[in-house]
Structures are given as C-alpha cells and as structure tokens.
Amino acid sequence: MTEFGRTPFFTASEFEAMGYRMVIWPVSSLRVANKAQEKLYATLARNGSTQAMVPEMQTRAELYEKIGLADYEALDASIVATIVPEPV
C-alpha cells in the first residue's frame, strides 16, 4: 500500500475483508520521518537552533523505554562477567 499510488485508501480490516492476509506500508514511516527532518532543518536554518523542535523530539528516556533497554542490560548482566586472569 502506498499513499501516492493508484490504490485507493483502504484500512487493514478492509484489505482483510477482500481476502488479503498481509498488507505492508513500505515507505509510510520514511515519508513521515522525511517530513519531520524537513521541518527540523527549516527550523534550524530559521532560528539557528533546534530548541523550538524539542517538544516534538523523542527523549532518551522515551527511546530506552520503547526499545526495552533495561531488559537488554539485565540480560547482559546475567550472561557476561569480566574475569581477570590470575598471574602465572
């Protein structure tokens, strides 16, 4: 499914009702990200700073929560330990 092709807009449920088992939106997130980047760089060019865009940015805490970083750190801690070799 693409927003700028010939296919009319259908929801995932509508595609399912037509017999499709899978629908992909291959570049939708990229288009949204590109638009956000365009806005960021226009703001930077206009203001000389990104400060006005901070409310639209994902914080580090939000990113870590989204990807479950604490779970990966706990896993690392459970399987990795530094061993200092004994002198011979």
PADO-413224 format. One line per field, with one value per residue (C-alpha): residue number from 1; residue in three letters; x, y, z. Coordinates in pm, 1 decimal. Example, Ala and Ser with C-alpha at 12.3 -4.5 7.8 and 13.67 -1.06 7.14 Angstrom:
residues 2
num: (1  2) .
residu: (ALA  SER) .
X: (1230.0  1367.0) .
Y: (-450.0  -106.0) .
Z: (780.0  714.0) .
end
This chain:
residues 88
num: (1  2  3  4  5  6  7  8  9  10  11  12  13  14  15  16  17  18  19  20  21  22  23  24  25  26  27  28  29  30  31  32  33  34  35  36  37  38  39  40  41  42  43  44  45  46  47  48  49  50  51  52  53  54  55  56  57  58  59  60  61  62  63  64  65  66  67  68  69  70  71  72  73  74  75  76  77  78  79  80  81  82  83  84  85  86  87  88) .
residu: (MET  THR  GLU  PHE  GLY  ARG  THR  PRO  PHE  PHE  THR  ALA  SER  GLU  PHE  GLU  ALA  MET  GLY  TYR  ARG  MET  VAL  ILE  TRP  PRO  VAL  SER  SER  LEU  ARG  VAL  ALA  ASN  LYS  ALA  GLN  GLU  LYS  LEU  TYR  ALA  THR  LEU  ALA  ARG  ASN  GLY  SER  THR  GLN  ALA  MET  VAL  PRO  GLU  MET  GLN  THR  ARG  ALA  GLU  LEU  TYR  GLU  LYS  ILE  GLY  LEU  ALA  ASP  TYR  GLU  ALA  LEU  ASP  ALA  SER  ILE  VAL  ALA  THR  ILE  VAL  PRO  GLU  PRO  VAL) .
X: (0.0  134.1  -14.3  71.6  -11.9  -325.5  -474.1  -746.5  -703.5  -823.5  -782.4  -613.6  -957.1  -1090.8  -798.9  -864.3  -1229.9  -1113.0  -911.9  -564.6  -369.7  -98.3  -63.8  255.7  306.2  670.1  764.0  497.1  719.9  1003.6  777.1  671.4  1033.4  1144.5  875.4  987.4  1350.1  1247.3  1072.9  1374.2  1624.1  1395.1  1369.0  1745.2  1805.7  1549.7  1636.2  1994.1  1886.6  1676.1  1525.3  1181.0  1166.8  1241.4  870.4  847.4  1156.6  1169.8  1362.5  1637.0  1413.8  1129.7  1365.1  1505.4  1152.2  1034.8  1320.2  1322.4  1686.4  1667.2  1570.9  1874.0  2102.6  1964.8  2020.6  2378.3  2444.2  2311.1  2534.1  2850.6  3107.8  3459.7  3718.4  4060.2  4322.0  4541.9  4910.2  5119.4) .
Y: (0.0  341.5  681.3  822.2  531.9  428.0  212.6  393.9  418.4  105.2  8.1  -316.9  -454.3  -367.3  -543.6  -845.7  -846.3  -853.5  -1168.0  -1025.9  -1187.4  -924.5  -560.2  -358.7  15.3  3.2  370.7  538.7  579.1  705.2  971.7  1088.5  1091.9  1286.8  1548.1  1579.3  1618.8  1887.5  2075.0  2033.1  2169.4  2458.6  2547.5  2520.9  2740.8  2996.6  3004.1  2884.4  2631.9  2319.2  2439.6  2505.7  2142.5  1986.3  1925.9  1713.8  1507.7  1167.4  1192.5  949.3  809.9  754.2  577.1  349.6  265.3  196.9  -42.3  -205.6  -116.6  -214.6  -568.5  -594.5  -457.0  -711.1  -989.3  -872.0  -862.6  -1216.6  -1369.8  -1160.5  -1119.1  -985.7  -1236.6  -1110.0  -1373.9  -1488.3  -1409.5  -1709.1) .
Z: (0.0  -83.9  -23.3  -363.2  -591.6  -774.6  -496.9  -305.0  70.2  248.3  611.3  710.3  800.6  457.1  289.6  510.8  407.3  43.1  117.6  179.4  461.3  474.0  380.4  404.7  402.6  288.1  290.6  504.1  809.9  589.5  438.3  784.0  904.3  595.1  657.4  1020.9  911.2  663.3  945.9  1176.1  923.8  828.8  1197.8  1238.3  932.9  1050.1  1422.2  1431.6  1696.3  1739.6  2066.9  1913.0  1798.6  2139.3  2218.6  1902.1  1981.9  2146.3  2471.4  2561.4  2839.5  2589.2  2348.8  2619.9  2736.6  2380.6  2299.3  2644.5  2710.1  3077.6  2975.4  2747.1  3018.0  3265.4  3012.4  2952.7  3325.7  3364.4  3097.1  3093.2  3364.0  3345.1  3458.7  3549.5  3473.6  3761.3  3722.4  3626.7) .
end
